[in-house]
């Protein structure tokens, strides 16, 4: 999965998510929503959209992912998913810094609100609610 962004007309950023190869219907492209138009936010939005696509795709294959063990219990096969991005900022936000920010009430060392906290929180929520292992690299 590759993530990219580019500047669109009128100074708005465009978010691209390539998930399953060229011309796949699950690929996503769209403008960065909201008034905050930074490359960091666009990279986080691309990760968010990739997770939405992942959740929808796995919901479609749910029946084939369920198996019954010898005790008669139903289980779901876990998938390992890697979301690739060239944004060290986004990876650090989600995998490292977010733990500190949660403990500090989403404030930084200067006790100011964390930039893009809303989007990081949405990403963490999606990662927490999927039945799969999601990694960023």
C-alpha positions in Angstrom: 0.0 0.0 0.0 1.5 3.3 -1.0 0.4 6.8 0.2 1.0 10.0 -1.6 -0.2 13.6 -1.8 0.0 16.4 -4.2 -1.1 20.1 -4.4 -4.4 20.5 -6.2 -5.9 23.7 -7.6 -6.7 26.5 -5.2 -4.0 25.5 -2.7 -5.8 22.4 -1.4 -4.0 19.2 -0.9 -5.0 16.0 -2.7 -4.8 12.7 -0.8 -4.0 9.4 -2.7 -4.2 5.9 -1.3 -3.0 3.0 -3.6 -4.0 -0.2 -1.9 -4.2 -3.0 -4.3 -2.5 -1.8 -7.5 -3.3 0.4 -10.4 -6.9 0.8 -11.4 -8.2 -1.2 -8.4 -11.7 0.1 -7.3 -10.4 0.2 -3.7 -7.8 2.9 -4.4 -8.8 6.3 -3.1 -8.2 9.8 -4.2 -9.8 12.9 -2.9 -9.2 16.4 -1.5 -7.9 16.8 2.0 -11.0 17.8 4.1 -11.1 20.8 6.4 -9.4 24.1 6.5 -6.0 22.8 7.8 -4.0 22.1 4.6 -0.6 20.8 5.6 1.4 17.9 4.1 1.5 16.3 7.6 -2.2 16.3 7.9 -2.6 15.0 4.3 -0.2 12.1 5.1 -2.3 11.3 8.3 -5.5 11.5 6.2 -4.1 9.0 3.7 -3.4 6.6 6.6 -6.9 7.1 7.9 -8.4 6.5 4.5 -6.3 3.3 4.1 -7.7 2.0 7.4 -11.2 2.7 6.3 -10.6 0.8 3.0 -9.0 -2.0 5.0 -12.0 -2.3 7.4 -14.4 -2.3 4.5 -12.4 -4.9 2.5 -12.1 -7.2 5.5 -15.8 -6.9 6.2 -16.5 -8.1 2.6 -14.4 -11.2 3.2 -15.7 -11.9 6.7 -17.4 -15.2 5.9 -14.2 -16.6 4.4 -12.2 -15.4 7.4 -14.3 -17.3 9.9 -13.5 -20.8 11.0 -14.8 -23.2 13.6 -12.3 -24.9 16.0 -12.6 -28.4 17.4 -14.5 -27.1 20.4 -17.2 -25.6 18.1 -16.1 -22.0 18.7 -16.0 -19.6 15.8 -12.8 -17.6 15.3 -11.7 -15.1 12.7 -8.4 -15.4 10.9 -6.2 -12.5 11.8 -4.5 -10.7 9.0 -1.3 -8.7 9.2 -1.5 -5.5 7.3 1.3 -3.1 6.5 0.6 0.5 5.6 3.6 2.0 3.9 4.3 5.8 3.9 7.3 7.9 3.5 6.1 10.2 6.3 8.3 9.6 9.4 6.1 12.2 11.1 2.9 10.1 10.6 4.6 6.9 11.7 5.9 8.6 14.9 2.5 10.2 15.6 0.7 6.9 15.5 3.3 4.5 16.9 5.4 6.5 19.4 4.2 9.9 20.3 0.5 9.1 20.7 1.2 7.0 23.9 2.7 10.1 25.6 0.0 12.4 24.2 -2.8 10.1 25.6 -1.2 10.3 29.1 -0.8 14.1 28.9 -4.4 14.7 27.7 -3.2 15.3 24.1 -0.9 18.2 24.9 2.7 18.6 23.9 5.7 19.4 26.0 4.8 23.1 25.9 1.3 22.1 27.2 -0.3 23.2 23.9 -2.8 21.1 22.1 -1.1 18.5 19.8 -1.4 19.4 16.1 -3.6 16.9 14.2 -4.7 15.2 17.5 -8.2 14.7 16.1 -6.9 12.7 13.1 -4.4 10.7 15.1 -7.2 9.8 17.5 -9.4 8.6 14.7 -6.5 6.5 13.2 -5.9 4.9 16.6 -9.6 4.2 17.0 -9.7 2.4 13.7 -6.5 0.5 14.5 -8.0 -0.6 17.9 -11.3 -1.7 16.4 -10.0 -3.9 13.6 -9.5 -7.6 14.3 -6.2 -7.5 12.5 -2.6 -6.5 13.1 -1.8 -3.2 11.5 1.7 -1.9 11.1 3.0 1.4 9.7 6.4 1.6 7.9 
